[in-house]
Amino acid sequence: MGEPPVNASLPPSAETEAPIRVVLAKLGFDGHDRGLKVVARTLRDAGMEVIYLGLRQTTDSIVAACEQEDADVIGLSMHNAGHLTLAPRMVQAVDQAGLDVPVVIGGIVPADDVPTLTDSGVAAVIGPGASAEEVVSAVKASVSRQAASQ
Amino acid sequence: MVNHNLIDELFDSARGGDQRGLGKLLTMVERQSEVAARVSERAHRDAGQARIVGVTGAPGVGKSTITGRLAAVAGTARPAILAVDPSSPLTGGAILGDRIRMDNYAGSGAFIRSMATRGHAGGLSVAVPDAVRVLDAAGCDPIFVETVGVGQVEVSIATAADTAVVVVTPGWGDAVQANKAGLLEVADVLVVNKADRPDARGTRRDLEVMLDLGHQCGWRAPIVLTAATEGEGIDDLWTEIGRHIAHLHRSGELVHRRSRRRRGEVADRIKLHLSERVHQIVQNESGETVLERVDRNELSPAAAELLLSPLNPDNPPED
């Protein structure tokens, strides 16, 4: 009982076609948001839904946004040399909340730091000079890897 | 596969305040699949308690800031905001930036959900009422629905609320504009935001003149001056919204309004599914054959319609 009559001619579930929902933010004390705005536009043009949080976010505010928005991926932009501290904290906060959401980092990250970040659970690090295509495919790949691991 | 137990579990946890469960339910109704119909049905059982406030106006007038502030002064445990923004018609993507202007006032603890229009014709007029129903059933109150006041669908969504708030800014137009603008006619409460700018009073006067000319039926839309980034006038605005809701209850208008809204939604749901059928028909093989004959000018568009329309009883039903 309680089952509504479902029109048999409805198209099959559109779940596979639903756009990727990505939360973009700058974490902590870091005012350089030009790059993040370019990335927002790039991901939008790739057909994604970008939930733009902008400057001065906290791990808590980002986790809350992910829950409310049912986001598929978090993109953080870091230009304050805090990535070794802040990025692992973001990953921890996501894990503690029990979310299955990959964290992708962009911005100024020295190549030497990349292994440390990926070891701490960051899904991808996109450095300066990455093309729009590289940004899009890194985000897509992190989402599909996460989906496959479930 | 999503089953009834999962939907029930998500509703139970959402009612208990679990934001993630609520977020998942909203995703389900947003995707307009068969699951969406089941979630909608389940939500219907518990909905009907929340006050629903639509906020609309032109881009950049300050809707998000006002909405965020309102949620903070509402004084309830679980206010919610549904912020609707357009998808790009070319790529289907969207930048949903309303949270920036709302989270600053996150003292409200509001549940904020951004929703893109996703381009499908009429889809929004089904997805938004469903999302509001889910928020309502989860115990959120009040529920603010914010849309850009361009296009009939967007306006009709915001005004399909208990109370429709229409926001303008100083310098948006003169008294003649005020009279021709259809958006203003549907306002239950009018807001002149950015009232710290010159000529806010002139704008108020133009709006008063417009209201003087209109017919009053028990309620004249109050005009509230706000400077939302400073938080000025927000308490007054919330008071006027409350007055309007009280008026709806007292006059019995609430029952009429909600019944009109539900009737409209039934028609919108049928329209959405018919338009999906139409989409399938023109895309399938026999549809393409007919369309190619139209290309070669062997068939008129009117004749092609007769051949393809699912409403023509001579045509076999699609599987």
Interface residues (C-beta under 8 A of the other chain):
Chain A: G2 E3 P4 V6 N7 S9 L10 P11 P12 S13 A14 E15 A18 P19 A40 R41 L43 R44 D45 A46 G47 M48 E49 V50 I51 Y52 L53 G54 S61 A64 A65 E67 Q68 E69 D70 A97 G98 L99
Chain B: H4 Q19 R20 L22 G23 K24 L26 T27 E30 R31 Q32 S33 E34 V35 A37 R38 S40 E41 R42 S87 S88 T91 G92 G93 A94 I95 L96 G97 R99 I100 D103 A106 F111 I112 R113 S114 A116 R118 H273 E276 R277 Q280 E318 D319
